Amino acid sequence: MLHIENLEDGLELFKSLGSEVRVEIIRQLLQHPGMNMNELAGRLKITNGALTSHIKKLESCGIVKTSSETASHGNQKICSVHVDKILIDLMPGSPVDDLYQASIKVGHYSNHEVYPTCGLATAESMVGEVDDPRYFSHPDRYNADILWFTRGFVEYDIPNFIPPNQQITELMIEMEISSEAPGVNNNWPSDIRFYLNGQNVGEWTSPGDFGDVQGIFTPDWWYPNWNQYGLLKLLVVNRNGTFIDGRQISGVTTTDLALTSTSQIKFRLAVEEDAAHVGGLTIFGKTFGNYAQDIAVRIGYMPQ
């Protein structure tokens, strides 16, 4: 997801999308992921030079990503769409005096209870055996960049190092997640619940467990019929409520949570047996999926 926080920051994006050719490029790449430049130019009936100019504009605003791959006739440049949605804030957000940022690795959870199918892996190899929840306590899990389970939860301690005598006005958590199906299934809904310090702040239904194409950053050794990528979701809790990608999912606010510089912040992602869709959860880190990031946290704060 590409998040534009004000109209001025979106000017380059708006210019890039103001071309019918560039919109068609995006459409073609969505229909035919991983095309090389020659194939794409042929479909658009334009020269490679003209295509290169359009691709550079789309790359500059983060919509399209290119990578070089070795083929039988030399290197070729592969193009792909880098975002699944664009979120634009038309109204200015709440004023924030300052911002603290942190990144949490997928394997750095502080508590868990998971049920098969389940497992976890680092960028190089599996951690233990698949479908054995005991390995979620293995020391190697700290290096994990992907984990998955059918039912249960993982819980993370969010670092809180904002200055003394400050109150938290906004908490933003961005992560790449999906469902967990046996194998993969792009149509496999799962109700994923989010908790902060034990309070349910809302729920989002993942549409599936995606495996139609390899994730951009998913290692080559990874099994082709396993989870390949997720959707980048932005969970925001502020003084107006709780939101996923700008859509309100509950009325829980930072005022309700009463978070300050001395607060411990526990963030839980859960798929519970009473959910309408018990479709599991997969969390992707920076070496898996389509986004080279771990769980990204931003904390807005102001004086108490």
Sequence and secondary structure as in RCSB ss.txt:
>XXXX:A:sequence
MLHIENLEDGLELFKSLGSEVRVEIIRQLLQHPGMNMNELAGRLKITNGALTSHIKKLESCGIVKTSSETASHGN
QKICSVHVDKILIDLMPGSPVDDLYQASIKVGHYSNHEVYPTCGLATAESMVGEVDDPRYFSHPDRYNADILWFT
RGFVEYDIPNFIPPNQQITELMIEMEISSEAPGVNNNWPSDIRFYLNGQNVGEWTSPGDFGDVQGIFTPDWWYPN
WNQYGLLKLLVVNRNGTFIDGRQISGVTTTDLALTSTSQIKFRLAVEEDAAHVGGLTIFGKTFGNYAQDIAVRIG
YMPQ
>XXXX:A:secstr
 EEE STGGGHHHHHHTT HHHHHHHHHHHHSTT BHHHHHHHHT  HHHHHHHHHHHHHTTSEEEEEEEETTEE
EEEEEE  S EEE  S     SEEEEEEE TT  SEEEEEEEEEEE SSSB S TT GGGGGSGGGGG SEEEEE
EEEEEEEE     TTEEEEEEEEEEEEE   SS BSS  EEEEEEETTEEEEEEEE  BB SS  SSS TTS TT
S  B EEEEEEEETTEEEETTEEEE   HHHHT BTT  EEEEEEE TTSS    EEEE TTSTTS   EEEEEE
EEE 
